[in-house]
Amino acid sequence: MNTHPSSSPLNQNRAPIHEALEQFRQKRVVPFDVPGHKRGRGNPELTDFLGEQCVSVDVNSMKPLDNLCHPISVIREAEELAADAFGAAHAFLMVGGTTSAVQSMVLTVCKRGDEIILPRNVHRSVINALVLCGAIPVYVNPEVDHRLGISLGMKREQVARAIKEHPKAVAVLVNNPTYYGICSDLKEIVKLAHDHNMLCLADEAHGTHFYFGKDLPISAMAAGADLASVSMHKSGGSLTQSSFLLAGPNMNEGYIRQIINLTQTTSGSYLLMSSLDISRRNLALRGEKIFEQVRRIAEYARNEINSIGGYYAFGPELINGDSIFDFDPIKLSIHTLDIGLAGIEVYDLLRDDYDIQIEFGDIGNILAYLSIGDRIQEVERLVSALSEIRRRFQHDSTGMLSQEYIPPKVIVSPQDAFYADKISLPIMETEGMICSEFVMCYPPGIPILAPGEKITADILNYIKYAKEKGCNMTGPEDPAIERLNVLKNYHLY
C-alpha cells in the first residue's frame, strides 16, 4: 500500500461527493433542470427497478455538486483524496470506463507521427487511441507460454532494444498486470524509459488492488510511472464504467484535464462518481485486510482446482524474473485444454449447466474474477462444478489449438488504415491483404487483428477456430465476422 490513512495529510474517512449528494437530497430541491425523469417521478418503472434512493441522486452538475469538466469543490476534493490514497500527484475521476482513461493517457503524450513502444497484447482501447491521434505503434512482441497458450510480459532486454532502435519514441506503455495476472519488471522499464527521456504509461485495468494489498506486485505510481489507468469497477468495487486516471509529479494536470475533456461526457454521472468516492474510502481504510482475504480465497481455489486433475490453475510458481517478473496472486486463471475442452467451452458449461458466470473463456483458459465481494462458499461451488465438468465431458485433447498470440505484421499505421479506402471481402479470401478494422474475442478485448496489419493464414485459421468454439467475436462492421474490410489499394503498401 502506498499510503496509510494514519499517516496521510488528508482525511481518508471523507467521501466529499457522497456527502454533498446526501445534503442535496435532504433539501428536497425542486428540479427544473435535467435529467428529465425529475428524481424518478417521470419514469416510475425505472424508479421501481433501480429504487428511489438511486434515481434521486441521478442529478446534473450544479454549484453545490461541482462539475467534472472543471472541478473546484467536492469533485476536486474527491480527486485529491484519490491521489493521496493511490500515491499519485494527481487523480482524475473517469466515467467513461477505463477505456476512456487509457485513451486519455495515450492522447496526453502522443500526437500524429509520434512513436510509442508497447506490447501487442494490449486492450483495444490503446490501439483505438492510436487511431484517434495518429501515433505509430512500436510493438514489443511478448514471449508465449506454449503450454498455456498465453502471452507473457515485456522482457527488459526487449524494451531496451526497442528504445535503442526507436530513440525518438515518446513513451513506453506496460500492462500491469495482463488479463492473466502476469507482470513485467515495471520499475526497471520506468527507469529505462526515463533514462531515454521517454514517459512510462501503465494500463492497470486489472491492478487496482496493487495499491492497497500487502505482498502484491508493485503499482505503477510506486514504480514511478507517469500515468496509470486504474479500473476501480473491477477489483475496487465501484460501479461499472467508473475508473481513475492517475498522474505522477512530472505531468501537467491542466493539460491532462483538457485531453480528458476532448472525449469525456460533459454530463458526468453522480452515481458513478459517488461510487468512486465511496469505494476509494473503503479501500483506503480497509483495503489491506480485504485483499488479504481475497488472496487467501484465491490460494485455496488454486489448490482445490489443481487437486481435481486435468485443470491447471496457475499462479506465482510461473515467476521467472523477466517475462514473468511477478504474478498477481489474486488472479484465478485456469488452463483447460488437458481435459479436452477449450476455455470457452468450459465457460459455456459453467453458465448454462451450473448457473456460474465467470469473467471469460478463450481457446485454452478461463478466468474466474475474484475480488472484494467473493466468499468461500461460491468458490467451493465453482470447484465442484469444474470437477463435475471434467467427469462428464473430458475427452482427448489431440488436435486442439493452443496458440494465443500471433506476432502481427504492421504495414500501415492504425489511423491511416482505419480511414483508408477499403473494400469488404469474404474473410477467408483476405489472406495477404491489409486489415482496416479490428477482430477480437471479447473479453479480453485484445485484438487478433488491428487496422494496418497484414492478414495471414495463421490469423484466419485462429479466427475460424475461435468462432467454431463459440468465442464472442467482435470488431468488424460485419457482426457475423464472415466478411472483413481490407485496404482497397493494399498492393501499394
C-alpha positions as CSV (number, residue, x, y, z in Angstrom):
1,M,0.0,0.0,0.0
2,N,1.5,3.4,-1.0
3,T,0.0,5.4,1.8
4,H,-1.7,4.7,5.1
5,P,-4.7,6.6,6.5
6,S,-3.0,7.2,9.8
7,S,0.0,9.0,8.2
8,S,-2.0,10.7,5.5
9,P,-2.3,14.5,5.5
10,L,-5.8,14.1,4.1
11,N,-8.7,12.5,5.9
12,Q,-9.5,9.3,4.1
13,N,-12.7,8.9,6.1
14,R,-14.2,11.6,3.9
15,A,-16.3,11.0,0.8
16,P,-17.0,14.6,-0.4
17,I,-19.2,13.7,-3.4
18,H,-21.3,11.2,-1.4
19,E,-21.6,13.8,1.5
20,A,-22.7,16.5,-0.9
21,L,-25.3,14.3,-2.5
22,E,-26.7,13.3,0.9
23,Q,-27.0,17.0,1.8
24,F,-28.6,17.8,-1.5
25,R,-31.2,15.0,-1.2
26,Q,-32.2,16.2,2.3
27,K,-33.0,19.7,0.9
28,R,-35.7,18.4,-1.4
29,V,-34.8,20.9,-4.2
30,V,-37.4,21.4,-6.9
31,P,-35.9,20.3,-10.2
32,F,-36.2,22.5,-13.3
33,D,-33.1,21.0,-14.8
34,V,-32.1,17.7,-16.4
35,P,-32.3,14.7,-16.2
36,G,-35.9,14.7,-17.3
37,H,-37.1,11.9,-15.1
38,K,-37.1,14.5,-12.3
39,R,-35.8,12.4,-9.4
40,G,-37.6,9.4,-10.8
41,R,-41.2,10.8,-10.8
42,G,-41.4,10.9,-14.6
43,N,-40.3,7.3,-15.0
44,P,-42.0,5.1,-12.3
45,E,-40.9,1.8,-13.9
46,L,-37.3,2.9,-13.8
47,T,-37.7,4.0,-10.2
48,D,-39.3,0.7,-9.2
49,F,-36.4,-1.1,-10.9
50,L,-33.5,0.9,-9.5
51,G,-35.0,2.3,-6.4
52,E,-36.0,5.8,-5.3
53,Q,-32.7,6.4,-3.4
54,C,-30.7,5.7,-6.6
55,V,-32.7,7.8,-9.1
56,S,-33.0,10.7,-6.6
57,V,-29.2,11.3,-6.8
58,D,-29.0,10.8,-10.6
59,V,-28.6,14.5,-11.0
60,N,-27.0,17.1,-13.2
61,S,-23.9,19.3,-12.4
62,M,-24.8,22.3,-10.3
63,K,-22.9,24.7,-8.0
64,P,-23.2,22.6,-4.8
65,L,-22.2,19.4,-6.6
66,D,-19.3,20.8,-8.7
67,N,-18.6,20.0,-12.3
68,L,-16.5,17.1,-13.6
69,C,-15.1,19.1,-16.5
70,H,-13.8,21.8,-14.3
71,P,-13.9,20.7,-10.7
72,I,-13.3,23.3,-7.9
73,S,-15.1,21.9,-4.9
74,V,-16.4,18.5,-3.9
75,I,-15.2,16.7,-7.0
76,R,-11.8,18.4,-6.7
77,E,-11.7,17.2,-3.0
78,A,-12.6,13.6,-4.1
79,E,-9.8,13.7,-6.7
80,E,-7.3,14.9,-4.1
81,L,-8.3,12.2,-1.7
82,A,-7.9,9.6,-4.5
83,A,-4.5,10.9,-5.5
84,D,-3.4,10.7,-1.8
85,A,-4.8,7.1,-1.4
86,F,-3.1,5.9,-4.6
87,G,0.2,7.7,-4.0
88,A,-0.2,9.8,-7.1
89,A,0.4,13.5,-7.7
90,H,-3.0,13.9,-9.4
91,A,-6.1,11.8,-9.9
92,F,-9.0,12.2,-12.3
93,L,-12.5,10.7,-11.9
94,M,-13.3,8.9,-15.1
95,V,-16.9,8.0,-16.0
96,G,-16.3,6.5,-19.5
97,G,-14.7,3.4,-18.1
98,T,-11.0,2.5,-18.2
99,T,-11.3,2.7,-22.0
100,S,-11.7,6.5,-21.5
101,A,-8.8,6.6,-19.1
102,V,-6.5,4.6,-21.4
103,Q,-7.3,6.8,-24.4
104,S,-6.8,10.0,-22.4
105,M,-3.4,8.6,-21.2
106,V,-2.2,7.9,-24.7
107,L,-3.7,11.1,-26.2
108,T,-1.9,13.1,-23.5
109,V,1.5,12.0,-24.6
110,C,1.1,11.2,-28.3
111,K,0.4,13.2,-31.4
112,R,0.3,12.3,-35.1
113,G,3.5,10.6,-36.2
114,D,4.9,10.0,-32.7
115,E,6.1,6.5,-31.9
116,I,5.0,4.7,-28.8
117,I,6.6,1.4,-27.5
118,L,4.0,-1.1,-26.3
119,P,3.2,-4.8,-26.1
120,R,0.9,-6.1,-28.8
121,N,-1.3,-7.8,-26.2
122,V,-2.9,-4.5,-25.2
123,H,-6.6,-3.8,-24.8
124,R,-8.3,-2.5,-27.9
125,S,-8.6,0.9,-26.2
126,V,-4.9,1.5,-26.7
127,I,-5.0,0.9,-30.4
128,N,-8.2,2.9,-30.6
129,A,-6.3,5.9,-29.2
130,L,-3.7,5.4,-31.9
131,V,-6.4,5.5,-34.5
132,L,-7.6,8.8,-33.0
133,C,-4.2,10.6,-32.6
134,G,-2.2,9.1,-35.5
135,A,0.7,7.8,-33.4
136,I,2.7,4.8,-34.6
137,P,3.0,1.7,-32.5
138,V,6.3,0.0,-32.0
139,Y,5.3,-3.4,-30.8
140,V,7.4,-5.5,-28.3
141,N,6.1,-9.0,-29.1
142,P,5.8,-10.8,-25.8
143,E,7.0,-14.3,-25.3
144,V,4.4,-17.1,-25.2
145,D,4.0,-19.8,-22.7
146,H,3.2,-22.6,-25.2
147,R,1.8,-24.9,-22.7
148,L,-0.8,-22.4,-21.5
149,G,-1.1,-20.6,-24.9
150,I,-0.8,-17.1,-23.2
151,S,1.4,-14.2,-24.0
152,L,3.7,-13.0,-21.2
153,G,5.1,-9.7,-20.1
154,M,7.7,-7.5,-21.8
155,K,11.3,-8.6,-21.1
156,R,13.7,-5.9,-20.1
157,E,16.1,-6.6,-23.0
158,Q,13.2,-6.3,-25.4
159,V,12.2,-2.9,-24.1
160,A,15.9,-1.8,-24.1
161,R,16.2,-2.9,-27.8
162,A,13.0,-1.2,-28.8
163,I,14.2,2.1,-27.2
164,K,17.6,1.8,-28.9
165,E,16.0,1.2,-32.3
166,H,13.4,3.9,-31.8
167,P,15.2,6.6,-29.8
168,K,12.6,9.3,-30.8
169,A,9.7,7.3,-29.3
170,V,7.8,9.4,-26.8
171,A,6.6,6.7,-24.3
172,V,6.6,3.1,-23.3
173,L,3.2,1.5,-22.3
174,V,3.1,-1.5,-20.0
175,N,0.2,-3.8,-18.9
176,N,0.3,-4.1,-15.1
177,P,-0.8,-6.8,-14.9
178,T,-2.1,-8.7,-18.0
179,Y,-5.6,-10.2,-18.0
180,Y,-4.0,-13.4,-16.8
181,G,-2.1,-11.7,-13.9
182,I,1.4,-11.5,-15.4
183,C,3.5,-8.5,-14.6
184,S,6.6,-7.1,-16.3
185,D,9.5,-5.6,-14.4
186,L,7.7,-2.2,-14.3
187,K,10.2,-0.4,-12.1
188,E,13.1,-1.2,-14.4
189,I,11.0,-0.4,-17.5
190,V,10.2,3.0,-16.0
191,K,13.9,3.6,-15.4
192,L,14.7,2.6,-19.0
193,A,12.1,5.0,-20.3
194,H,13.1,7.9,-18.1
195,D,16.8,7.4,-18.8
196,H,16.0,8.0,-22.5
197,N,13.7,10.9,-22.0
198,M,10.5,8.9,-22.6
199,L,7.4,8.7,-20.4
200,C,6.1,5.4,-19.0
201,L,2.4,4.7,-19.0
202,A,0.6,1.7,-17.3
203,D,-2.7,0.1,-18.1
204,E,-3.7,-1.1,-14.7
205,A,-7.3,-2.1,-15.6
206,H,-6.7,-5.2,-13.5
207,G,-4.3,-3.9,-10.9
208,T,-6.4,-1.6,-8.5
209,H,-5.6,-3.9,-5.6
210,F,-1.9,-3.4,-6.1
211,Y,-2.3,-0.1,-4.4
212,F,-3.9,-1.4,-1.2
213,G,-3.0,-5.1,-0.8
214,K,0.0,-6.5,1.0
215,D,2.8,-8.5,-0.7
216,L,1.3,-7.9,-4.2
217,P,3.1,-6.7,-7.3
218,I,4.3,-3.1,-7.4
219,S,1.8,-0.5,-8.5
220,A,2.5,2.0,-11.3
221,M,2.7,5.0,-9.1
222,A,5.1,3.2,-6.7
223,A,7.2,2.2,-9.6
224,G,7.5,5.9,-10.8
225,A,5.2,5.6,-13.9
226,D,4.0,8.9,-15.3
227,L,0.4,7.9,-16.0
228,A,-1.8,4.9,-15.0
229,S,-5.3,3.9,-15.8
230,V,-6.9,2.2,-12.8
231,S,-10.2,0.3,-13.3
232,M,-11.9,0.7,-9.9
233,H,-15.0,-1.1,-11.1
234,K,-13.1,-4.3,-11.5
235,S,-11.3,-5.2,-8.3
236,G,-12.0,-2.0,-6.5
237,G,-15.8,-2.4,-6.0
238,S,-17.1,0.8,-7.7
239,L,-19.9,0.8,-10.3
240,T,-19.3,-0.4,-13.8
241,Q,-17.8,2.2,-16.1
242,S,-16.0,4.1,-13.2
243,S,-12.3,4.5,-13.2
244,F,-9.3,6.7,-12.2
245,L,-6.6,8.2,-14.3
246,L,-3.5,8.7,-12.1
247,A,-0.6,11.0,-12.9
248,G,2.9,11.4,-11.5
249,P,4.5,14.6,-10.4
250,N,6.1,15.5,-13.8
251,M,2.8,15.6,-15.6
252,N,0.8,18.7,-16.4
253,E,-2.5,18.4,-14.6
254,G,-4.3,21.1,-16.5
255,Y,-3.3,19.7,-19.9
256,I,-4.4,16.2,-18.9
257,R,-7.8,17.7,-18.0
258,Q,-8.0,19.3,-21.4
259,I,-7.3,16.0,-23.1
260,I,-9.9,14.2,-21.0
261,N,-12.5,16.8,-21.8
262,L,-12.0,16.2,-25.6
263,T,-13.8,12.9,-25.3
264,Q,-15.4,12.5,-21.9
265,T,-19.0,13.4,-21.3
266,T,-20.0,16.9,-20.0
267,S,-22.8,15.2,-18.1
268,G,-20.8,13.2,-15.6
269,S,-22.9,10.6,-13.7
270,Y,-23.1,11.3,-10.0
271,L,-23.9,7.6,-9.4
272,L,-20.5,6.7,-10.9
273,M,-18.6,9.5,-9.3
274,S,-20.1,8.8,-5.8
275,S,-19.3,5.1,-6.3
276,L,-15.6,6.0,-6.9
277,D,-15.6,8.3,-3.9
278,I,-17.1,5.7,-1.6
279,S,-15.0,2.8,-3.0
280,R,-11.8,4.8,-2.6
281,R,-12.6,5.4,1.0
282,N,-13.4,1.8,1.6
283,L,-10.1,0.6,0.1
284,A,-8.0,3.4,1.8
285,L,-9.4,2.4,5.2
286,R,-9.8,-1.4,4.8
287,G,-8.1,-2.4,1.6
288,E,-5.2,-4.3,3.1
289,K,-7.4,-6.5,5.2
290,I,-9.9,-7.0,2.3
291,F,-7.3,-8.1,-0.2
292,E,-5.5,-10.4,2.2
293,Q,-8.8,-12.2,2.5
294,V,-9.2,-12.3,-1.3
295,R,-5.7,-13.6,-1.6
296,R,-6.4,-16.5,0.8
297,I,-9.5,-17.4,-1.2
298,A,-7.6,-17.4,-4.4
299,E,-4.9,-19.7,-3.0
300,Y,-7.5,-22.0,-1.6
301,A,-9.2,-22.1,-5.0
302,R,-6.0,-22.8,-6.9
303,N,-5.1,-25.7,-4.6
304,E,-8.6,-27.2,-4.8
305,I,-8.8,-26.9,-8.6
306,N,-5.3,-28.4,-9.1
307,S,-6.3,-31.4,-6.9
308,I,-9.1,-32.2,-9.3
309,G,-6.7,-33.3,-12.1
310,G,-6.7,-32.2,-15.7
311,Y,-7.0,-28.5,-14.9
312,Y,-4.1,-26.2,-14.1
313,A,-4.9,-23.1,-12.0
314,F,-1.6,-21.3,-12.5
315,G,-0.1,-18.8,-10.1
316,P,3.2,-17.3,-8.7
317,E,5.1,-20.5,-9.4
318,L,5.4,-19.2,-13.0
319,I,7.6,-16.3,-12.0
320,N,10.9,-16.3,-13.8
321,G,12.2,-12.8,-13.0
322,D,11.8,-11.4,-16.5
323,S,9.0,-12.1,-18.9
324,I,7.0,-13.2,-15.8
325,F,8.7,-10.8,-13.4
326,D,5.8,-11.1,-10.9
327,F,2.3,-12.6,-10.7
328,D,-0.9,-11.3,-9.3
329,P,-1.8,-14.0,-6.7
330,I,-5.5,-12.8,-6.6
331,K,-6.0,-13.9,-10.3
332,L,-7.7,-17.2,-10.7
333,S,-6.7,-18.2,-14.3
334,I,-7.3,-21.9,-15.2
335,H,-5.9,-23.8,-18.1
336,T,-8.5,-26.3,-19.5
337,L,-7.0,-27.9,-22.6
338,D,-5.7,-31.0,-20.8
339,I,-9.3,-32.2,-20.3
340,G,-10.0,-31.8,-24.0
341,L,-12.1,-28.6,-23.7
342,A,-11.4,-25.1,-24.8
343,G,-11.7,-22.5,-22.2
344,I,-14.8,-21.0,-23.9
345,E,-16.4,-24.4,-23.8
346,V,-15.9,-24.6,-20.1
347,Y,-17.2,-21.1,-19.8
348,D,-20.4,-22.0,-21.6
349,L,-20.9,-25.2,-19.5
350,L,-20.5,-23.3,-16.2
351,R,-23.0,-20.7,-17.3
352,D,-25.6,-23.0,-19.0
353,D,-25.4,-26.1,-16.7
354,Y,-24.3,-24.7,-13.4
355,D,-25.5,-21.0,-13.3
356,I,-21.9,-19.8,-12.7
357,Q,-20.8,-16.7,-14.6
358,I,-17.1,-16.4,-14.9
359,E,-15.2,-13.5,-16.5
360,F,-14.2,-15.0,-19.8
361,G,-13.1,-18.1,-21.6
362,D,-10.7,-18.2,-24.6
363,I,-9.1,-21.0,-26.6
364,G,-7.2,-22.6,-23.7
365,N,-8.1,-20.9,-20.4
366,I,-10.8,-19.4,-18.3
367,L,-10.6,-16.6,-15.8
368,A,-12.8,-16.5,-12.6
369,Y,-12.5,-13.0,-11.4
370,L,-12.1,-12.8,-7.6
371,S,-12.5,-9.5,-5.7
372,I,-13.8,-7.9,-2.6
373,G,-17.3,-9.4,-2.9
374,D,-16.4,-13.0,-3.1
375,R,-16.9,-15.7,-0.4
376,I,-15.5,-19.1,0.1
377,Q,-19.0,-20.7,-0.5
378,E,-19.1,-19.5,-4.1
379,V,-15.5,-20.8,-4.7
380,E,-16.5,-24.2,-3.4
381,R,-19.4,-24.2,-5.8
382,L,-17.1,-23.4,-8.7
383,V,-14.6,-26.1,-7.7
384,S,-17.5,-28.6,-7.5
385,A,-18.8,-27.6,-11.0
386,L,-15.3,-27.9,-12.6
387,S,-14.9,-31.3,-11.1
388,E,-18.2,-32.5,-12.5
389,I,-17.5,-31.0,-15.9
390,R,-14.3,-33.0,-16.0
391,R,-16.1,-36.1,-15.1
392,R,-18.9,-35.6,-17.6
393,F,-17.2,-34.0,-20.6
394,Q,-13.4,-34.8,-20.6
395,H,-12.1,-36.2,-23.8
396,D,-8.9,-36.5,-25.8
397,S,-7.2,-33.1,-26.4
398,T,-5.3,-34.2,-29.6
399,G,-5.5,-31.5,-32.3
400,M,-6.8,-28.7,-30.1
401,L,-5.4,-25.3,-30.9
402,S,-3.5,-23.6,-28.0
403,Q,-1.7,-20.7,-29.6
404,E,-3.0,-17.4,-28.1
405,Y,-0.6,-14.9,-29.7
406,I,0.4,-14.4,-33.3
407,P,3.0,-11.7,-33.9
408,P,1.5,-9.0,-36.1
409,K,2.9,-7.6,-39.3
410,V,2.2,-3.9,-39.1
411,I,2.3,-2.4,-42.6
412,V,0.3,0.8,-42.2
413,S,-0.4,3.0,-39.1
414,P,-3.7,2.2,-37.3
415,Q,-5.1,5.7,-38.2
416,D,-4.2,5.6,-41.9
417,A,-5.6,2.0,-42.2
418,F,-8.8,2.8,-40.4
419,Y,-9.6,5.8,-42.6
420,A,-8.3,4.5,-45.9
421,D,-10.4,3.5,-48.9
422,K,-11.5,-0.1,-48.2
423,I,-13.4,-3.0,-49.7
424,S,-15.4,-5.8,-48.0
425,L,-14.4,-9.4,-48.8
426,P,-15.3,-12.8,-47.5
427,I,-12.9,-13.2,-44.6
428,M,-11.3,-16.4,-45.9
429,E,-10.4,-14.6,-49.2
430,T,-8.4,-11.8,-47.4
431,E,-5.0,-13.6,-46.9
432,G,-2.1,-11.3,-47.7
433,M,-4.2,-8.2,-47.6
434,I,-4.1,-5.3,-45.0
435,C,-6.9,-5.2,-42.5
436,S,-8.7,-1.9,-41.9
437,E,-10.7,-2.9,-38.8
438,F,-10.5,-4.9,-35.6
439,V,-11.1,-8.5,-34.9
440,M,-11.0,-9.8,-31.3
441,C,-12.5,-12.1,-28.8
442,Y,-14.3,-10.1,-26.1
443,P,-13.4,-10.4,-23.3
444,P,-10.5,-9.9,-23.0
445,G,-10.6,-7.4,-25.9
446,I,-7.0,-8.0,-27.1
447,P,-7.2,-7.7,-30.9
448,I,-6.3,-10.7,-33.1
449,L,-6.2,-8.2,-36.0
450,A,-5.9,-4.4,-35.8
451,P,-6.1,-1.8,-38.5
452,G,-2.9,-1.7,-40.6
453,E,-1.9,-5.3,-40.0
454,K,-1.3,-8.0,-42.6
455,I,-3.8,-10.8,-42.7
456,T,-2.0,-14.2,-42.6
457,A,-3.2,-17.8,-42.9
458,D,-2.4,-18.4,-39.2
459,I,-4.6,-15.5,-38.2
460,L,-7.5,-16.7,-40.4
461,N,-7.3,-20.2,-39.1
462,Y,-7.3,-18.8,-35.5
463,I,-10.4,-16.7,-36.1
464,K,-12.2,-19.7,-37.7
465,Y,-11.3,-21.9,-34.8
466,A,-12.3,-19.3,-32.2
467,K,-15.7,-18.9,-33.9
468,E,-16.2,-22.6,-34.1
469,K,-15.5,-23.0,-30.4
470,G,-18.0,-20.3,-29.5
471,C,-15.8,-17.3,-28.6
472,N,-17.6,-14.0,-28.6
473,M,-16.1,-12.3,-31.6
474,T,-16.3,-8.5,-32.0
475,G,-14.8,-5.7,-34.0
476,P,-15.7,-5.8,-37.7
477,E,-18.6,-4.0,-39.4
478,D,-20.0,-7.4,-40.2
479,P,-21.4,-8.8,-36.9
480,A,-21.2,-12.4,-38.2
481,I,-17.5,-12.0,-38.8
482,E,-18.0,-13.6,-42.3
483,R,-16.6,-10.5,-44.2
484,L,-13.7,-8.2,-43.4
485,N,-12.8,-4.7,-44.6
486,V,-9.4,-4.5,-46.2
487,L,-7.4,-1.7,-47.8
488,K,-8.6,-1.2,-51.3
489,N,-5.2,-0.4,-52.6
490,Y,-3.3,-2.8,-50.4
491,H,-0.8,-3.6,-53.2
492,L,0.6,-0.1,-52.8
493,Y,1.9,-0.9,-49.3
